[in-house]
Amino acid sequence: MDGRSSLSEAQRGLAVGLFERGLGPGAVARRLVVARDPVKMLYQRWRIWGRGALLTRLTKRSYSFEFKLAVVERFLAGEPITALAAEYELSSPQLVKAWVRVYRREGADGLRPKPKGRPRKAPRDPDAPVRPESELELLRREVERLRAENAYLGKVRALRDQERR
C-alpha cells in the first residue's frame, strides 16, 4: 500500500472489509470518519486488485513509451480506466489519468522517458581559441567590483551610524 495515504493500516483493512460487504467509498468514509479522497482511491485499487490492494508494492515499475501510448490511446477510444488498469496490471487507475494528462498537454513525446538528474553542461569546444581579455576589459571589471564594494561599505557605515543614534 502507498505510504503517502492518510489512512492507517487498520483503517485500510476496515475499509476493504466494508467494500466487500457492498458499501461504496462515500459510505465507508462516513462510517470510518475519514476524508473521502483516500477512501475513493483505495476503492479504485480494491476494484482492480481485491484484497491485494492492501499489499505494499515494493518495486516501482517503469513502463516503456509504447506501453504508455497503447494504454492512453485505448482510454481515449472510450475504454473504462479501471478495466485498463486491471488488464495491464497497473498499480492504480491514477497512473492512467496521469499519462492521459501528460499526453493531452505535451503530446505523445511527453510519454517518452526523461533523463534523470541535472542536464549536462555543454562541453567547451577544445578547438575554439581561448580569447584573452584585453587590459581595458580587465580594468572595467575591476572598476565595477570596486564600485559595488564601495556601495556596500557605504550602506554598512550608514546602518552603523543609524544604530548609534
Secondary structure as GFF3:
##gff-version 3
##sequence-region A 1 165
A	DSSP	alpha_helix	9	20	.	.	.	ID=ss1
A	DSSP	alpha_helix	25	32	.	.	.	ID=ss2
A	DSSP	alpha_helix	36	49	.	.	.	ID=ss3
A	DSSP	three_ten_helix	50	54	.	.	.	ID=ss4
A	DSSP	alpha_helix	65	76	.	.	.	ID=ss5
A	DSSP	alpha_helix	81	87	.	.	.	ID=ss6
A	DSSP	alpha_helix	93	106	.	.	.	ID=ss7
A	DSSP	three_ten_helix	108	111	.	.	.	ID=ss8
A	DSSP	alpha_helix	135	164	.	.	.	ID=ss9
###
